[in-house]
Amino acid sequence: MNLWKPFLLLSTALLMACSQKMTPIKATDTVQLAENNGYLLMSVDSVINLNQLNVTGAKSFHLGSEDLPKGKVYILVDLPAGEYKITSVKFNYWLQLELKDGFWNFNVQPGQISYIGEMQLKGWAPELENRSSMALQYLEQNHADLLKSLPVRYSGPGDDHYFEFVEASGGAK
């Protein structure tokens, strides 16, 4: 049984080595969405600076410490459409939290902004909270052009039709 631990550690290290560093899109950036791509939108709220957030899927990637400061930060990245999973959060060089399958899985749909929620790291039990109204406010203030041209849909755990309700009411696309 002890042979599995080194194998699992090596496998995780290899997967992370194959991931690409992503830089979130800033309000001042102009980005042309590639065919069959969509945007991932999430926020991270942490009581400490984080070292790395790792995601596997259609395009495995990670976010670095400069993108994950203490407090709340919104992350908007351009990704190929497909299935993804947040696999782990590194607090520092030595301490990493592995996340369970299922709850941290999400889809990025082509031609839309896929909002997955707010990852809260305020203790040893991370949570993914749906904060759709705050995410919409963030998009209105920082990415109004994207919001005018693309629909926003909730892609986190459970169902939420807030964005569709706002769109039907004449708000966001």
N, C-alpha and C positions, 0 to 999 in steps of 0.2 A: 504494500500500500504506500510506503514511503517513496517509491520510485515515481509515483504519479505527480507528486508535488513539484519536483524539478521539471518534469515534462510540461506541466501546466504553466509554470512560470516562464519557461522557454517559449512556449507557444504564444503566450500573451505578449512577451517581449517582441517576438517576430511580427505579430499582428500590428503592434504599435509602431514598429520600425517601418512598416509598409504604409502607414497612414500619412497623409499629406497635411501640412500645417495650413490652416485656413485663417484668413483675416476677415473679420466681419465688415460688411459694407457700411460705410459712414454716410451721414446725411449729405455730405458734399460730393460723394462719388456718383458718377454716372455709369451705370452698368447695363449692358445689352444682354437680356436673357437668351441663352442658347436654346436651340430647338430641343424639346423633350427635357428641359430643365424647369425647376421651380425654385422658390425661395423658402428657406426654413427660417422661422422667426420663433425665438424663445427668449426668456429672460432668466438670469441667474442672480439670486440674492443670497449672499454669503456674509458671515460675520468675520471672515478672514480672507486674505488674498489667497487665491487658488493658483496652483502651478499648471494644471492641465486638465482639460475635459476631452475624453476620448469617445469617438463615435465610429461604429462600423456599419457597413451597408453597401449600397450601390457605389458609393465612393467613401472609403474610410478616411477620416480626417480627425484632426485634433485642434483645439484652441489652446493658445499659450497663456502664460501668466499675465502678459500685457493686456490681454482681452478679458481677464477674469479678476478684477480688483475687488477688494472688500466693498460691500454694498450691493446695490442693484444695478445691473447692466443688461441692456438689450443686445441680442445677437441676431443679425440678419445675414445669411449666407446663401449664395447661389449654388445649387446642387443638382445633379442628375435626378430625375424622378425615380422613385423606388423606395424600398424598405430600408429603415435604419434602426439603430439601437444605440443609446448612450450606454457605454460599457463600464466606464470607470471615471473617477475624479481623483486626481493627484493633489493632495494638500501641500506636499513638499517633496523633496527628493526621495524620502524614505517611506512616507505614509500615503497609501492609496486605498480608496474605497471602491470595491467591485460592486456593480449594481446587478440586481436579479433580473432574469429574463421576464419578458411580458410587459410589466408596467412602464418600462423605459423604451419600448418600441414605438415607432411612429412611421408615417409615410409622408413623402414629399410628392405632391402632385404636379404634373407639368402645367406651366402657364398660370400658376397661382402662388399666393403666399400661404404656406402651411404653418399655422401657429400651433405649437405643442404645449405651451404653458410656461410656468415659472418654476424653475428648479430652486427650491429653498434648501440651503445648507446652513442650518442654524443649530446643529447638534450632530449626533452620530447617525440619525435616521433621516436621510434626505427625503424630501417630498416634492411632488410635481403638482402644483396648484394651477387651476385655470383662472387666469386673470385677463380674460378677453377684452373687457372694457378698457383696461389700462394699456393693453397691447395696441388697441385701436387708437387710443390717444397718442401713443408713441409714434405710430405710423403717420397720423395726421400732422404731427409736429415735425417729424424728421424725414419722412419719405412720402410726401403728399403726391408727387408725380407717380410713384409706383402704385399708390393706393387708388389713383384715378384710372390707371390702366389695367390693373389686375385684381381679381377677387381674392379675398382673404377667407380662409376656411380653417376651422378648428380641426387639428389632426392628432390631438393628444388622447389620453385614455378617456373613455366614455363618450357621450354625445353632447354637443352643444351647438345650437343653431343661432347664437347671438349675432354672428357676422351676417348671416342670411337675413335675419330680422332687421338689422340696421340697413342693409342694402335695399330690402323691400320697402323700408320707410323713407327711402330717398337719400340715405347717408352714403357711406363708403360703397365702392363698387362691389 
